[in-house]
Amino acid sequence: MNFYYTENECNKAIATITEEITKEHAENPEYKWGANDCACLLTRYDKALRGADNSNAEINFKYNNTREFLVKLKREGFTVEEYLEFCGYEIIKNKRPIVGDVAFQEGAMIATNKGWIGITEKHSGIIRAKQMMYLELNINIIARPIRS
């Protein structure tokens, strides 16, 4: 039994959210915390990958910046790692990412064939956040979605 999603399944989910987010930003390029920030990128990716009914990735509180998000997440009883595990991700200790992995380094990113993608306050839509390295020693958390 395969415990992880295939690269093809991850690429399909990434393509879906990229198209949705790009369209939404073209219609309304304003950056809004809790609506189109990097945490929302993660929740949308999880729902595209697993299906909305099978996703635990939901953020039920409002926040105005990354620090406030982390504080409120802690009040909900989670560190970022614990939240990812709750959502069905395995923390990758060896720091070797593959397509479909998510990471937290001053915000959420998703690994693609072309590098890490993310959303920033200064940009409308999804951007290439950084090149993906074979070994990501400078990224705090890398997690891989487990098939549910």
C-alpha positions as CSV (number, residue, x, y, z in Angstrom):
1,M,0.0,0.0,0.0
2,N,1.3,3.5,-0.9
3,F,1.2,5.8,2.1
4,Y,2.0,8.9,0.2
5,Y,0.4,10.7,-2.7
6,T,2.0,10.3,-6.1
7,E,3.9,13.1,-7.8
8,N,1.1,13.2,-10.4
9,E,-1.6,13.6,-7.7
10,C,0.4,16.4,-6.1
11,N,1.0,18.2,-9.4
12,K,-2.7,18.0,-10.2
13,A,-3.6,19.6,-6.8
14,I,-0.9,22.3,-7.3
15,A,-2.2,23.1,-10.8
16,T,-5.7,23.3,-9.5
17,I,-4.9,25.8,-6.7
18,T,-2.5,27.8,-8.9
19,E,-5.3,28.3,-11.5
20,E,-7.9,29.2,-8.8
21,I,-5.6,31.6,-6.9
22,T,-4.3,33.2,-10.1
23,K,-7.8,33.9,-11.3
24,E,-8.9,35.2,-7.9
25,H,-5.9,37.6,-7.7
26,A,-6.5,38.9,-11.2
27,E,-10.1,39.8,-10.1
28,N,-9.0,41.2,-6.8
29,P,-5.3,41.6,-6.2
30,E,-5.6,42.9,-2.6
31,Y,-3.7,40.7,-0.1
32,K,-5.9,39.7,2.8
33,W,-4.8,37.8,5.8
34,G,-6.9,34.7,6.3
35,A,-8.2,34.8,2.7
36,N,-5.3,34.6,0.4
37,D,-2.1,34.3,2.5
38,C,0.3,31.4,2.7
39,A,-1.6,29.6,5.4
40,C,-4.6,29.6,3.0
41,L,-2.4,28.3,0.3
42,L,-1.7,25.2,2.5
43,T,-5.4,24.7,3.3
44,R,-6.4,25.0,-0.3
45,Y,-3.7,22.6,-1.4
46,D,-4.8,20.0,1.2
47,K,-8.4,20.3,0.1
48,A,-7.4,20.0,-3.6
49,L,-5.3,16.9,-2.7
50,R,-7.6,15.1,-0.4
51,G,-11.0,16.5,-1.4
52,A,-12.8,19.1,0.8
53,D,-14.7,16.5,2.8
54,N,-11.5,14.6,3.7
55,S,-9.3,17.5,4.7
56,N,-8.6,18.5,8.3
57,A,-6.8,21.7,7.1
58,E,-9.1,24.4,8.4
59,I,-8.2,27.6,10.1
60,N,-11.1,28.9,12.2
61,F,-9.7,32.1,13.6
62,K,-8.8,35.5,12.2
63,Y,-5.3,36.9,12.2
64,N,-3.5,40.0,10.8
65,N,0.1,38.7,10.4
66,T,2.3,35.7,10.6
67,R,3.2,36.2,14.3
68,E,-0.5,36.5,15.2
69,F,-1.3,33.4,13.2
70,L,1.3,31.4,15.2
71,V,0.1,32.8,18.5
72,K,-3.5,31.9,17.8
73,L,-2.5,28.5,16.4
74,K,-0.8,27.9,19.7
75,R,-4.0,28.9,21.6
76,E,-5.8,26.3,19.5
77,G,-3.3,23.8,21.0
78,F,-0.9,23.4,18.1
79,T,2.6,24.2,17.1
80,V,3.1,24.3,13.3
81,E,4.4,20.8,13.3
82,E,1.5,19.5,15.4
83,Y,-1.0,21.2,13.1
84,L,0.6,19.6,10.1
85,E,0.5,16.2,11.7
86,F,-3.2,16.8,12.7
87,C,-3.9,17.6,9.0
88,G,-2.3,14.3,7.9
89,Y,1.3,15.2,7.1
90,E,4.5,13.5,8.1
91,I,7.4,15.7,9.3
92,I,10.4,15.0,7.1
93,K,13.4,14.9,9.4
94,N,16.1,14.3,6.8
95,K,15.1,17.6,5.1
96,R,15.0,16.0,1.6
97,P,11.9,17.4,-0.1
98,I,10.0,15.9,-3.0
99,V,7.2,17.4,-5.1
100,G,4.1,17.9,-3.1
101,D,5.8,18.5,0.3
102,V,4.9,21.6,2.2
103,A,7.4,23.7,4.2
104,F,7.3,26.5,6.7
105,Q,10.0,29.1,6.5
106,E,8.6,32.6,7.3
107,G,5.4,31.3,5.7
108,A,4.1,28.2,3.9
109,M,5.5,26.9,0.7
110,I,4.8,23.9,-1.5
111,A,7.4,22.0,-3.5
112,T,6.9,21.8,-7.2
113,N,9.0,20.6,-10.2
114,K,10.2,24.2,-10.6
115,G,10.9,25.0,-7.0
116,W,9.0,26.1,-3.9
117,I,5.9,28.2,-4.5
118,G,4.2,30.5,-2.1
119,I,2.2,33.7,-1.7
120,T,3.7,37.0,-0.4
121,E,2.2,40.3,0.7
122,K,4.0,42.1,-2.1
123,H,2.7,39.9,-5.0
124,S,-0.6,39.1,-6.6
125,G,-1.0,35.3,-6.7
126,I,1.4,32.4,-6.5
127,I,5.1,33.0,-6.9
128,R,8.2,30.9,-7.1
129,A,9.5,31.4,-3.5
130,K,12.9,29.7,-3.9
131,Q,14.8,27.0,-5.7
132,M,14.3,23.6,-4.2
133,M,17.5,22.0,-3.1
134,Y,18.3,18.3,-2.7
135,L,18.8,19.0,1.0
136,E,17.0,21.9,2.7
137,L,18.9,22.5,5.8
138,N,17.7,26.1,6.2
139,I,14.0,25.3,6.1
140,N,12.5,24.9,9.6
141,I,9.7,22.4,8.8
142,I,9.2,20.1,5.8
143,A,6.1,17.8,5.8
144,R,4.8,15.2,3.3
145,P,1.1,14.6,2.9
146,I,0.1,11.1,3.9
147,R,-2.7,9.3,2.0
148,S,-5.8,9.2,4.1
